[in-house]
């Protein structure tokens, strides 16, 4: 299973479905384009729930990328103010 490239990513490596990608703004055709496969293949994967072994990692990698892209960013350390610095 691929791991998340971000330290605080909420994504758990489960097989994402059509609703997951649509929630992130990607339809079946965009998922197919990014994976380099036909729209009918991706549609069949989502309908049947069966993703070929060779494509599972690609689908998971795309899902992790989407989850990490939408992750809220923490403020840089220099922007964090110490409450006790004025004492």
N, CA, C and O atoms as a CHARMM CRD file, in Angstrom:
* protein
*
  348
    1    1 UNK  N      0.83100  -1.18600   0.00000 PROA 1      0.00000
    2    1 UNK  CA     0.00000   0.00000   0.00000 PROA 1      0.00000
    3    1 UNK  C      0.87400   1.24700   0.00000 PROA 1      0.00000
    4    1 UNK  O      1.84500   1.32100   0.75300 PROA 1      0.00000
    5    2 UNK  N      0.54700   2.20900  -0.81900 PROA 2      0.00000
    6    2 UNK  CA     1.32500   3.44600  -0.79200 PROA 2      0.00000
    7    2 UNK  C      1.02600   4.22100   0.48200 PROA 2      0.00000
    8    2 UNK  O     -0.06600   4.13300   1.04200 PROA 2      0.00000
    9    3 UNK  N      2.00000   4.96700   0.91800 PROA 3      0.00000
   10    3 UNK  CA     1.78800   5.78800   2.10200 PROA 3      0.00000
   11    3 UNK  C      1.64900   7.23000   1.68300 PROA 3      0.00000
   12    3 UNK  O      2.05200   7.61800   0.58600 PROA 3      0.00000
   13    4 UNK  N      1.09000   7.99900   2.54600 PROA 4      0.00000
   14    4 UNK  CA     0.85400   9.40500   2.24500 PROA 4      0.00000
   15    4 UNK  C      2.15700  10.18700   2.29500 PROA 4      0.00000
   16    4 UNK  O      2.97300   9.96900   3.19100 PROA 4      0.00000
   17    5 UNK  N      2.36500  11.09800   1.34600 PROA 5      0.00000
   18    5 UNK  CA     3.56200  11.92400   1.38200 PROA 5      0.00000
   19    5 UNK  C      3.48600  13.03000   2.43100 PROA 5      0.00000
   20    5 UNK  O      4.50700  13.64100   2.74700 PROA 5      0.00000
   21    6 UNK  N      2.30400  13.30100   2.97600 PROA 6      0.00000
   22    6 UNK  CA     2.20300  14.35000   3.99600 PROA 6      0.00000
   23    6 UNK  C      2.08100  13.72300   5.37300 PROA 6      0.00000
   24    6 UNK  O      1.51800  12.63900   5.52900 PROA 6      0.00000
   25    7 UNK  N      2.61200  14.41100   6.36200 PROA 7      0.00000
   26    7 UNK  CA     2.65800  13.85500   7.71000 PROA 7      0.00000
   27    7 UNK  C      1.30000  13.82600   8.39400 PROA 7      0.00000
   28    7 UNK  O      1.06200  12.95200   9.22700 PROA 7      0.00000
   29    8 UNK  N      0.41000  14.74300   8.07200 PROA 8      0.00000
   30    8 UNK  CA    -0.86800  14.81400   8.77700 PROA 8      0.00000
   31    8 UNK  C     -2.04900  14.46400   7.88500 PROA 8      0.00000
   32    8 UNK  O     -3.18500  14.81400   8.20300 PROA 8      0.00000
   33    9 UNK  N     -1.80500  13.79200   6.79500 PROA 9      0.00000
   34    9 UNK  CA    -2.85900  13.46400   5.83700 PROA 9      0.00000
   35    9 UNK  C     -3.91100  12.56000   6.47600 PROA 9      0.00000
   36    9 UNK  O     -3.56300  11.55100   7.09000 PROA 9      0.00000
   37   10 UNK  N     -5.20600  12.91200   6.34000 PROA 10     0.00000
   38   10 UNK  CA    -6.26200  12.10400   6.94500 PROA 10     0.00000
   39   10 UNK  C     -6.62800  10.86800   6.12900 PROA 10     0.00000
   40   10 UNK  O     -7.43800  10.05400   6.57300 PROA 10     0.00000
   41   11 UNK  N     -6.04600  10.71900   4.94900 PROA 11     0.00000
   42   11 UNK  CA    -6.41400   9.62800   4.05600 PROA 11     0.00000
   43   11 UNK  C     -5.96600   8.28100   4.61400 PROA 11     0.00000
   44   11 UNK  O     -4.83200   8.13600   5.07000 PROA 11     0.00000
   45   12 UNK  N     -6.84200   7.32100   4.57400 PROA 12     0.00000
   46   12 UNK  CA    -6.52400   5.94800   4.93900 PROA 12     0.00000
   47   12 UNK  C     -6.56100   5.12900   3.66100 PROA 12     0.00000
   48   12 UNK  O     -7.47300   5.29200   2.85100 PROA 12     0.00000
   49   13 UNK  N     -5.57300   4.24000   3.46600 PROA 13     0.00000
   50   13 UNK  CA    -5.49300   3.50500   2.20400 PROA 13     0.00000
   51   13 UNK  C     -6.57900   2.44300   2.03500 PROA 13     0.00000
   52   13 UNK  O     -6.33400   1.25600   2.25100 PROA 13     0.00000
   53   14 UNK  N     -7.77000   2.87600   1.65100 PROA 14     0.00000
   54   14 UNK  CA    -8.85200   1.97500   1.26700 PROA 14     0.00000
   55   14 UNK  C     -9.15900   2.28100  -0.18900 PROA 14     0.00000
   56   14 UNK  O     -8.85400   3.37100  -0.67400 PROA 14     0.00000
   57   15 UNK  N     -9.75200   1.34100  -0.87900 PROA 15     0.00000
   58   15 UNK  CA   -10.01900   1.55400  -2.29600 PROA 15     0.00000
   59   15 UNK  C    -11.07400   2.65000  -2.45900 PROA 15     0.00000
   60   15 UNK  O    -12.21900   2.47500  -2.04300 PROA 15     0.00000
   61   16 UNK  N    -10.69400   3.77600  -3.06000 PROA 16     0.00000
   62   16 UNK  CA   -11.64400   4.87700  -3.24600 PROA 16     0.00000
   63   16 UNK  C    -12.69400   4.53000  -4.30000 PROA 16     0.00000
   64   16 UNK  O    -12.43200   3.76300  -5.22700 PROA 16     0.00000
   65   17 UNK  N    -13.87400   5.10200  -4.14300 PROA 17     0.00000
   66   17 UNK  CA   -14.95300   4.84900  -5.09000 PROA 17     0.00000
   67   17 UNK  C    -15.27200   6.11700  -5.88100 PROA 17     0.00000
   68   17 UNK  O    -14.62500   7.15100  -5.71600 PROA 17     0.00000
   69   18 UNK  N    -16.27100   6.01200  -6.73200 PROA 18     0.00000
   70   18 UNK  CA   -16.67300   7.13600  -7.57600 PROA 18     0.00000
   71   18 UNK  C    -17.01800   8.36300  -6.72400 PROA 18     0.00000
   72   18 UNK  O    -16.62800   9.48000  -7.06300 PROA 18     0.00000
   73   19 UNK  N    -17.74500   8.15800  -5.62400 PROA 19     0.00000
   74   19 UNK  CA   -18.15900   9.27400  -4.75700 PROA 19     0.00000
   75   19 UNK  C    -16.94900  10.00400  -4.18000 PROA 19     0.00000
   76   19 UNK  O    -16.96500  11.22800  -4.05500 PROA 19     0.00000
   77   20 UNK  N    -15.89900   9.26000  -3.82900 PROA 20     0.00000
   78   20 UNK  CA   -14.69400   9.88500  -3.28400 PROA 20     0.00000
   79   20 UNK  C    -14.08700  10.85300  -4.30100 PROA 20     0.00000
   80   20 UNK  O    -13.76000  11.99100  -3.96200 PROA 20     0.00000
   81   21 UNK  N    -13.94200  10.40600  -5.52500 PROA 21     0.00000
   82   21 UNK  CA   -13.34100  11.26100  -6.54800 PROA 21     0.00000
   83   21 UNK  C    -14.25200  12.43000  -6.91000 PROA 21     0.00000
   84   21 UNK  O    -13.77400  13.54000  -7.14500 PROA 21     0.00000
   85   22 UNK  N    -15.55600  12.19000  -6.95700 PROA 22     0.00000
   86   22 UNK  CA   -16.48500  13.28300  -7.25500 PROA 22     0.00000
   87   22 UNK  C    -16.47100  14.32700  -6.14400 PROA 22     0.00000
   88   22 UNK  O    -16.61600  15.52000  -6.41000 PROA 22     0.00000
   89   23 UNK  N    -16.29900  13.88900  -4.91300 PROA 23     0.00000
   90   23 UNK  CA   -16.19200  14.80600  -3.77600 PROA 23     0.00000
   91   23 UNK  C    -14.98300  15.73000  -3.94300 PROA 23     0.00000
   92   23 UNK  O    -14.99900  16.87400  -3.48700 PROA 23     0.00000
   93   24 UNK  N    -13.95200  15.22900  -4.59100 PROA 24     0.00000
   94   24 UNK  CA   -12.74400  16.01500  -4.83100 PROA 24     0.00000
   95   24 UNK  C    -12.74800  16.68900  -6.20600 PROA 24     0.00000
   96   24 UNK  O    -11.72600  17.21400  -6.64700 PROA 24     0.00000
   97   25 UNK  N    -13.89100  16.67200  -6.87400 PROA 25     0.00000
   98   25 UNK  CA   -14.03700  17.38700  -8.13100 PROA 25     0.00000
   99   25 UNK  C    -13.59200  16.64700  -9.37700 PROA 25     0.00000
  100   25 UNK  O    -13.43500  17.26200 -10.43200 PROA 25     0.00000
  101   26 UNK  N    -13.38400  15.33800  -9.28000 PROA 26     0.00000
  102   26 UNK  CA   -12.97700  14.56400 -10.45400 PROA 26     0.00000
  103   26 UNK  C    -14.07900  13.58900 -10.85800 PROA 26     0.00000
  104   26 UNK  O    -14.52500  12.77200 -10.05200 PROA 26     0.00000
  105   27 UNK  N    -14.50200  13.68200 -12.08400 PROA 27     0.00000
  106   27 UNK  CA   -15.45300  12.72000 -12.61700 PROA 27     0.00000
  107   27 UNK  C    -14.71700  11.50700 -13.16700 PROA 27     0.00000
  108   27 UNK  O    -13.48800  11.44400 -13.13700 PROA 27     0.00000
  109   28 UNK  N    -15.47400  10.56200 -13.66100 PROA 28     0.00000
  110   28 UNK  CA   -14.89900   9.33400 -14.21100 PROA 28     0.00000
  111   28 UNK  C    -13.93400   9.64100 -15.34800 PROA 28     0.00000
  112   28 UNK  O    -12.86900   9.03000 -15.43400 PROA 28     0.00000
  113   29 UNK  N    -14.29300  10.58100 -16.22300 PROA 29     0.00000
  114   29 UNK  CA   -13.42800  10.87700 -17.37200 PROA 29     0.00000
  115   29 UNK  C    -12.09200  11.47800 -16.93600 PROA 29     0.00000
  116   29 UNK  O    -11.06200  11.18600 -17.54400 PROA 29     0.00000
  117   30 UNK  N    -12.09300  12.30800 -15.89800 PROA 30     0.00000
  118   30 UNK  CA   -10.83400  12.90100 -15.42800 PROA 30     0.00000
  119   30 UNK  C     -9.96800  11.85300 -14.72300 PROA 30     0.00000
  120   30 UNK  O     -8.74600  11.86100 -14.87000 PROA 30     0.00000
  121   31 UNK  N    -10.58300  10.96500 -13.97000 PROA 31     0.00000
  122   31 UNK  CA    -9.82700   9.87300 -13.33900 PROA 31     0.00000
  123   31 UNK  C     -9.18600   9.01900 -14.43100 PROA 31     0.00000
  124   31 UNK  O     -8.01300   8.65900 -14.33400 PROA 31     0.00000
  125   32 UNK  N     -9.95700   8.69700 -15.46600 PROA 32     0.00000
  126   32 UNK  CA    -9.43700   7.89300 -16.57300 PROA 32     0.00000
  127   32 UNK  C     -8.27700   8.60100 -17.26700 PROA 32     0.00000
  128   32 UNK  O     -7.26900   7.97200 -17.58800 PROA 32     0.00000
  129   33 UNK  N     -8.41500   9.90100 -17.50000 PROA 33     0.00000
  130   33 UNK  CA    -7.35300  10.66200 -18.16000 PROA 33     0.00000
  131   33 UNK  C     -6.07300  10.64900 -17.32700 PROA 33     0.00000
  132   33 UNK  O     -4.98200  10.44500 -17.86100 PROA 33     0.00000
  133   34 UNK  N     -6.20800  10.86400 -16.03400 PROA 34     0.00000
  134   34 UNK  CA    -5.02500  10.90300 -15.16800 PROA 34     0.00000
  135   34 UNK  C     -4.34000   9.55100 -15.03900 PROA 34     0.00000
  136   34 UNK  O     -3.12900   9.47700 -14.83300 PROA 34     0.00000
  137   35 UNK  N     -5.12400   8.47900 -15.16100 PROA 35     0.00000
  138   35 UNK  CA    -4.54300   7.14100 -15.07400 PROA 35     0.00000
  139   35 UNK  C     -4.10700   6.60100 -16.43000 PROA 35     0.00000
  140   35 UNK  O     -3.39800   5.59800 -16.50300 PROA 35     0.00000
  141   36 UNK  N     -4.52900   7.26400 -17.50200 PROA 36     0.00000
  142   36 UNK  CA    -4.15600   6.82000 -18.83700 PROA 36     0.00000
  143   36 UNK  C     -4.90500   5.57700 -19.29000 PROA 36     0.00000
  144   36 UNK  O     -4.36100   4.74800 -20.02000 PROA 36     0.00000
  145   37 UNK  N     -6.15800   5.44800 -18.85300 PROA 37     0.00000
  146   37 UNK  CA    -6.98600   4.30600 -19.25200 PROA 37     0.00000
  147   37 UNK  C     -8.29700   4.83100 -19.83300 PROA 37     0.00000
  148   37 UNK  O     -8.56200   6.03300 -19.80100 PROA 37     0.00000
  149   38 UNK  N     -9.10800   3.92700 -20.36000 PROA 38     0.00000
  150   38 UNK  CA   -10.36800   4.35400 -20.97200 PROA 38     0.00000
  151   38 UNK  C    -11.41700   4.67400 -19.90200 PROA 38     0.00000
  152   38 UNK  O    -11.38100   4.15700 -18.78600 PROA 38     0.00000
  153   39 UNK  N    -12.34700   5.54300 -20.28700 PROA 39     0.00000
  154   39 UNK  CA   -13.44700   5.91700 -19.40000 PROA 39     0.00000
  155   39 UNK  C    -14.29100   4.68600 -19.06700 PROA 39     0.00000
  156   39 UNK  O    -14.74400   4.52900 -17.93300 PROA 39     0.00000
  157   40 UNK  N    -14.50000   3.82000 -20.05000 PROA 40     0.00000
  158   40 UNK  CA   -15.32100   2.62600 -19.80300 PROA 40     0.00000
  159   40 UNK  C    -14.68200   1.70700 -18.76200 PROA 40     0.00000
  160   40 UNK  O    -15.38800   1.09000 -17.96400 PROA 40     0.00000
  161   41 UNK  N    -13.34900   1.61400 -18.76600 PROA 41     0.00000
  162   41 UNK  CA   -12.67500   0.79200 -17.75300 PROA 41     0.00000
  163   41 UNK  C    -12.90200   1.34800 -16.35300 PROA 41     0.00000
  164   41 UNK  O    -13.26000   0.60700 -15.43700 PROA 41     0.00000
  165   42 UNK  N    -12.69400   2.64800 -16.18900 PROA 42     0.00000
  166   42 UNK  CA   -12.86300   3.26400 -14.86900 PROA 42     0.00000
  167   42 UNK  C    -14.31500   3.14900 -14.42000 PROA 42     0.00000
  168   42 UNK  O    -14.58300   2.85300 -13.25500 PROA 42     0.00000
  169   43 UNK  N    -15.24200   3.38000 -15.32500 PROA 43     0.00000
  170   43 UNK  CA   -16.65900   3.26000 -15.00200 PROA 43     0.00000
  171   43 UNK  C    -16.98500   1.83800 -14.53400 PROA 43     0.00000
  172   43 UNK  O    -17.72500   1.64900 -13.56800 PROA 43     0.00000
  173   44 UNK  N    -16.43400   0.85800 -15.21800 PROA 44     0.00000
  174   44 UNK  CA   -16.65800  -0.55000 -14.84600 PROA 44     0.00000
  175   44 UNK  C    -16.06000  -0.85200 -13.47600 PROA 44     0.00000
  176   44 UNK  O    -16.66700  -1.56900 -12.68100 PROA 44     0.00000
  177   45 UNK  N    -14.85500  -0.30400 -13.18900 PROA 45     0.00000
  178   45 UNK  CA   -14.23000  -0.51000 -11.88000 PROA 45     0.00000
  179   45 UNK  C    -15.12600   0.02400 -10.77100 PROA 45     0.00000
  180   45 UNK  O    -15.33000  -0.63800  -9.75300 PROA 45     0.00000
  181   46 UNK  N    -15.66100   1.23200 -10.97500 PROA 46     0.00000
  182   46 UNK  CA   -16.49800   1.84400  -9.94900 PROA 46     0.00000
  183   46 UNK  C    -17.83100   1.11400  -9.80700 PROA 46     0.00000
  184   46 UNK  O    -18.35100   0.99000  -8.69800 PROA 46     0.00000
  185   47 UNK  N    -18.38600   0.63300 -10.91400 PROA 47     0.00000
  186   47 UNK  CA   -19.67000  -0.06200 -10.87400 PROA 47     0.00000
  187   47 UNK  C    -19.54000  -1.42800 -10.20900 PROA 47     0.00000
  188   47 UNK  O    -20.36500  -1.79800  -9.37300 PROA 47     0.00000
  189   48 UNK  N    -18.51000  -2.16900 -10.57900 PROA 48     0.00000
  190   48 UNK  CA   -18.34100  -3.52900 -10.05200 PROA 48     0.00000
  191   48 UNK  C    -17.63700  -3.56300  -8.70000 PROA 48     0.00000
  192   48 UNK  O    -17.80400  -4.51200  -7.93300 PROA 48     0.00000
  193   49 UNK  N    -16.85400  -2.53200  -8.40800 PROA 49     0.00000
  194   49 UNK  CA   -16.07000  -2.53700  -7.17400 PROA 49     0.00000
  195   49 UNK  C    -14.78000  -3.32300  -7.31000 PROA 49     0.00000
  196   49 UNK  O    -14.02300  -3.44300  -6.34600 PROA 49     0.00000
  197   50 UNK  N    -14.51800  -3.86300  -8.50100 PROA 50     0.00000
  198   50 UNK  CA   -13.29600  -4.64100  -8.72600 PROA 50     0.00000
  199   50 UNK  C    -12.32200  -3.83800  -9.58500 PROA 50     0.00000
  200   50 UNK  O    -12.61600  -3.48800 -10.72800 PROA 50     0.00000
  201   51 UNK  N    -11.15500  -3.55600  -9.00500 PROA 51     0.00000
  202   51 UNK  CA   -10.10100  -2.85300  -9.73500 PROA 51     0.00000
  203   51 UNK  C     -8.98300  -3.85800  -9.98400 PROA 51     0.00000
  204   51 UNK  O     -8.54200  -4.51900  -9.04500 PROA 51     0.00000
  205   52 UNK  N     -8.51100  -3.99400 -11.22700 PROA 52     0.00000
  206   52 UNK  CA    -7.42600  -4.93200 -11.51000 PROA 52     0.00000
  207   52 UNK  C     -6.20600  -4.64800 -10.62700 PROA 52     0.00000
  208   52 UNK  O     -5.88900  -3.49600 -10.33100 PROA 52     0.00000
  209   53 UNK  N     -5.54700  -5.70400 -10.22400 PROA 53     0.00000
  210   53 UNK  CA    -4.40200  -5.59200  -9.32400 PROA 53     0.00000
  211   53 UNK  C     -3.38200  -4.58100  -9.83600 PROA 53     0.00000
  212   53 UNK  O     -2.83800  -3.80900  -9.04600 PROA 53     0.00000
  213   54 UNK  N     -3.11800  -4.56900 -11.10600 PROA 54     0.00000
  214   54 UNK  CA    -2.12600  -3.65300 -11.66400 PROA 54     0.00000
  215   54 UNK  C     -2.51800  -2.18800 -11.59600 PROA 54     0.00000
  216   54 UNK  O     -1.66000  -1.31500 -11.72800 PROA 54     0.00000
  217   55 UNK  N     -3.79200  -1.90200 -11.39200 PROA 55     0.00000
  218   55 UNK  CA    -4.27400  -0.50900 -11.35600 PROA 55     0.00000
  219   55 UNK  C     -4.63900  -0.02600  -9.95800 PROA 55     0.00000
  220   55 UNK  O     -4.88400   1.16400  -9.76200 PROA 55     0.00000
  221   56 UNK  N     -4.67700  -0.92500  -8.99000 PROA 56     0.00000
  222   56 UNK  CA    -5.05300  -0.52500  -7.62400 PROA 56     0.00000
  223   56 UNK  C     -4.10800   0.52700  -7.06000 PROA 56     0.00000
  224   56 UNK  O     -4.54600   1.52600  -6.48900 PROA 56     0.00000
  225   57 UNK  N     -2.81100   0.29600  -7.22300 PROA 57     0.00000
  226   57 UNK  CA    -1.83100   1.24200  -6.68900 PROA 57     0.00000
  227   57 UNK  C     -1.95600   2.60600  -7.36500 PROA 57     0.00000
  228   57 UNK  O     -1.81400   3.63600  -6.70600 PROA 57     0.00000
  229   58 UNK  N     -2.22100   2.62300  -8.67500 PROA 58     0.00000
  230   58 UNK  CA    -2.40100   3.89300  -9.38800 PROA 58     0.00000
  231   58 UNK  C     -3.61100   4.65500  -8.85300 PROA 58     0.00000
  232   58 UNK  O     -3.55100   5.86800  -8.65800 PROA 58     0.00000
  233   59 UNK  N     -4.70300   3.94000  -8.62000 PROA 59     0.00000
  234   59 UNK  CA    -5.92100   4.56400  -8.11500 PROA 59     0.00000
  235   59 UNK  C     -5.70500   5.08600  -6.69100 PROA 59     0.00000
  236   59 UNK  O     -6.15300   6.18200  -6.35600 PROA 59     0.00000
  237   60 UNK  N     -5.02700   4.30600  -5.86500 PROA 60     0.00000
  238   60 UNK  CA    -4.72500   4.74600  -4.50100 PROA 60     0.00000
  239   60 UNK  C     -3.79000   5.95000  -4.49700 PROA 60     0.00000
  240   60 UNK  O     -3.96600   6.87300  -3.70100 PROA 60     0.00000
  241   61 UNK  N     -2.80500   5.94200  -5.37800 PROA 61     0.00000
  242   61 UNK  CA    -1.86000   7.06400  -5.44500 PROA 61     0.00000
  243   61 UNK  C     -2.58900   8.36000  -5.81000 PROA 61     0.00000
  244   61 UNK  O     -2.31000   9.41300  -5.23800 PROA 61     0.00000
  245   62 UNK  N     -3.51300   8.28100  -6.75300 PROA 62     0.00000
  246   62 UNK  CA    -4.29400   9.45200  -7.14000 PROA 62     0.00000
  247   62 UNK  C     -5.16400   9.92900  -5.97400 PROA 62     0.00000
  248   62 UNK  O     -5.29200  11.13200  -5.74800 PROA 62     0.00000
  249   63 UNK  N     -5.75500   8.99900  -5.24100 PROA 63     0.00000
  250   63 UNK  CA    -6.58400   9.36500  -4.08800 PROA 63     0.00000
  251   63 UNK  C     -5.75300  10.03600  -3.00000 PROA 63     0.00000
  252   63 UNK  O     -6.20200  11.01100  -2.39600 PROA 63     0.00000
  253   64 UNK  N     -4.55500   9.53300  -2.74200 PROA 64     0.00000
  254   64 UNK  CA    -3.66600  10.14200  -1.74600 PROA 64     0.00000
  255   64 UNK  C     -3.28000  11.54400  -2.19300 PROA 64     0.00000
  256   64 UNK  O     -3.26300  12.47400  -1.38700 PROA 64     0.00000
  257   65 UNK  N     -2.97400  11.69300  -3.46800 PROA 65     0.00000
  258   65 UNK  CA    -2.61600  13.01100  -4.01100 PROA 65     0.00000
  259   65 UNK  C     -3.74900  14.01700  -3.78900 PROA 65     0.00000
  260   65 UNK  O     -3.50100  15.16000  -3.40400 PROA 65     0.00000
  261   66 UNK  N     -4.97900  13.59300  -4.03000 PROA 66     0.00000
  262   66 UNK  CA    -6.13200  14.48100  -3.83700 PROA 66     0.00000
  263   66 UNK  C     -6.33000  14.82100  -2.36600 PROA 66     0.00000
  264   66 UNK  O     -6.59800  15.97300  -2.02300 PROA 66     0.00000
  265   67 UNK  N     -6.20000  13.82800  -1.50200 PROA 67     0.00000
  266   67 UNK  CA    -6.38100  14.06800  -0.06900 PROA 67     0.00000
  267   67 UNK  C     -5.32500  15.02800   0.45500 PROA 67     0.00000
  268   67 UNK  O     -5.62600  15.90400   1.26600 PROA 67     0.00000
  269   68 UNK  N     -4.09900  14.86900   0.00000 PROA 68     0.00000
  270   68 UNK  CA    -3.01100  15.72500   0.47500 PROA 68     0.00000
  271   68 UNK  C     -3.11900  17.13000  -0.10400 PROA 68     0.00000
  272   68 UNK  O     -2.76200  18.10200   0.56100 PROA 68     0.00000
  273   69 UNK  N     -3.60000  17.24600  -1.32000 PROA 69     0.00000
  274   69 UNK  CA    -3.75300  18.56000  -1.94700 PROA 69     0.00000
  275   69 UNK  C     -4.78300  19.38900  -1.19900 PROA 69     0.00000
  276   69 UNK  O     -4.65400  20.61100  -1.11600 PROA 69     0.00000
  277   70 UNK  N     -5.79400  18.74600  -0.66000 PROA 70     0.00000
  278   70 UNK  CA    -6.86700  19.44600   0.03800 PROA 70     0.00000
  279   70 UNK  C     -6.62400  19.57300   1.53600 PROA 70     0.00000
  280   70 UNK  O     -7.47500  20.08400   2.26400 PROA 70     0.00000
  281   71 UNK  N     -5.47400  19.11400   1.99600 PROA 71     0.00000
  282   71 UNK  CA    -5.15100  19.18300   3.41800 PROA 71     0.00000
  283   71 UNK  C     -4.90500  20.62800   3.83300 PROA 71     0.00000
  284   71 UNK  O     -4.19300  21.35000   3.13400 PROA 71     0.00000
  285   72 UNK  N     -5.47900  21.06900   4.95700 PROA 72     0.00000
  286   72 UNK  CA    -5.20700  22.43900   5.40400 PROA 72     0.00000
  287   72 UNK  C     -3.73900  22.59600   5.79400 PROA 72     0.00000
  288   72 UNK  O     -3.15500  21.71800   6.42900 PROA 72     0.00000
  289   73 UNK  N     -3.17000  23.69900   5.41400 PROA 73     0.00000
  290   73 UNK  CA    -1.75800  23.94300   5.70000 PROA 73     0.00000
  291   73 UNK  C     -1.60600  24.59900   7.06900 PROA 73     0.00000
  292   73 UNK  O     -2.39400  25.47000   7.43600 PROA 73     0.00000
  293   74 UNK  N     -0.60100  24.18200   7.81300 PROA 74     0.00000
  294   74 UNK  CA    -0.30700  24.77800   9.10900 PROA 74     0.00000
  295   74 UNK  C      0.47300  26.06600   8.89600 PROA 74     0.00000
  296   74 UNK  O      1.21000  26.18300   7.91600 PROA 74     0.00000
  297   75 UNK  N      0.32600  27.03900   9.79700 PROA 75     0.00000
  298   75 UNK  CA     1.09200  28.27700   9.63500 PROA 75     0.00000
  299   75 UNK  C      2.58600  28.01200   9.81800 PROA 75     0.00000
  300   75 UNK  O      2.98400  27.10900  10.55400 PROA 75     0.00000
  301   76 UNK  N      3.38700  28.79700   9.14900 PROA 76     0.00000
  302   76 UNK  CA     4.83500  28.67200   9.29600 PROA 76     0.00000
  303   76 UNK  C      5.21100  29.05400  10.72100 PROA 76     0.00000
  304   76 UNK  O      4.50200  29.82500  11.36700 PROA 76     0.00000
  305   77 UNK  N      6.32200  28.51900  11.20900 PROA 77     0.00000
  306   77 UNK  CA     6.72100  28.78100  12.59000 PROA 77     0.00000
  307   77 UNK  C      6.90000  30.26100  12.87900 PROA 77     0.00000
  308   77 UNK  O      6.55300  30.71700  13.96800 PROA 77     0.00000
  309   78 UNK  N      7.42900  31.01500  11.94000 PROA 78     0.00000
  310   78 UNK  CA     7.67000  32.43100  12.18700 PROA 78     0.00000
  311   78 UNK  C      6.36700  33.21600  12.35000 PROA 78     0.00000
  312   78 UNK  O      6.38300  34.32500  12.88400 PROA 78     0.00000
  313   79 UNK  N      5.24000  32.65800  11.89900 PROA 79     0.00000
  314   79 UNK  CA     3.95200  33.32900  12.02900 PROA 79     0.00000
  315   79 UNK  C      3.28100  33.04400  13.36900 PROA 79     0.00000
  316   79 UNK  O      2.34100  33.74000  13.75200 PROA 79     0.00000
  317   80 UNK  N      3.75500  32.03100  14.08100 PROA 80     0.00000
  318   80 UNK  CA     3.16600  31.67300  15.35600 PROA 80     0.00000
  319   80 UNK  C      3.73500  32.59100  16.42600 PROA 80     0.00000
  320   80 UNK  O      4.95100  32.69600  16.59000 PROA 80     0.00000
  321   81 UNK  N      2.84500  33.25300  17.15000 PROA 81     0.00000
  322   81 UNK  CA     3.26900  34.22000  18.16300 PROA 81     0.00000
  323   81 UNK  C      3.27500  33.54200  19.52200 PROA 81     0.00000
  324   81 UNK  O      2.32800  32.84200  19.88200 PROA 81     0.00000
  325   82 UNK  N      4.33600  33.75200  20.26700 PROA 82     0.00000
  326   82 UNK  CA     4.44700  33.22200  21.61000 PROA 82     0.00000
  327   82 UNK  C      3.75000  34.18000  22.56500 PROA 82     0.00000
  328   82 UNK  O      4.11500  35.35400  22.62800 PROA 82     0.00000
  329   83 UNK  N      2.75500  33.70500  23.31100 PROA 83     0.00000
  330   83 UNK  CA     1.99800  34.55900  24.22000 PROA 83     0.00000
  331   83 UNK  C      2.86000  35.14100  25.33200 PROA 83     0.00000
  332   83 UNK  O      2.54600  36.20300  25.87000 PROA 83     0.00000
  333   84 UNK  N      3.93200  34.46000  25.67400 PROA 84     0.00000
  334   84 UNK  CA     4.75700  34.88800  26.79600 PROA 84     0.00000
  335   84 UNK  C      5.95400  35.73300  26.37700 PROA 84     0.00000
  336   84 UNK  O      6.75300  36.13200  27.22400 PROA 84     0.00000
  337   85 UNK  N      6.08800  36.01000  25.09000 PROA 85     0.00000
  338   85 UNK  CA     7.25400  36.77200  24.62500 PROA 85     0.00000
  339   85 UNK  C      7.21800  38.22300  25.07600 PROA 85     0.00000
  340   85 UNK  O      8.26100  38.87500  25.12200 PROA 85     0.00000
  341   86 UNK  N      6.03200  38.74700  25.41100 PROA 86     0.00000
  342   86 UNK  CA     5.92000  40.14200  25.84400 PROA 86     0.00000
  343   86 UNK  C      6.19400  40.31800  27.32900 PROA 86     0.00000
  344   86 UNK  O      6.29000  41.45300  27.79700 PROA 86     0.00000
  345   87 UNK  N      6.32100  39.24200  28.07800 PROA 87     0.00000
  346   87 UNK  CA     6.53000  39.33800  29.53100 PROA 87     0.00000
  347   87 UNK  C      7.94700  39.68300  29.88900 PROA 87     0.00000
  348   87 UNK  O      8.27400  39.79800  31.07000 PROA 87     0.00000
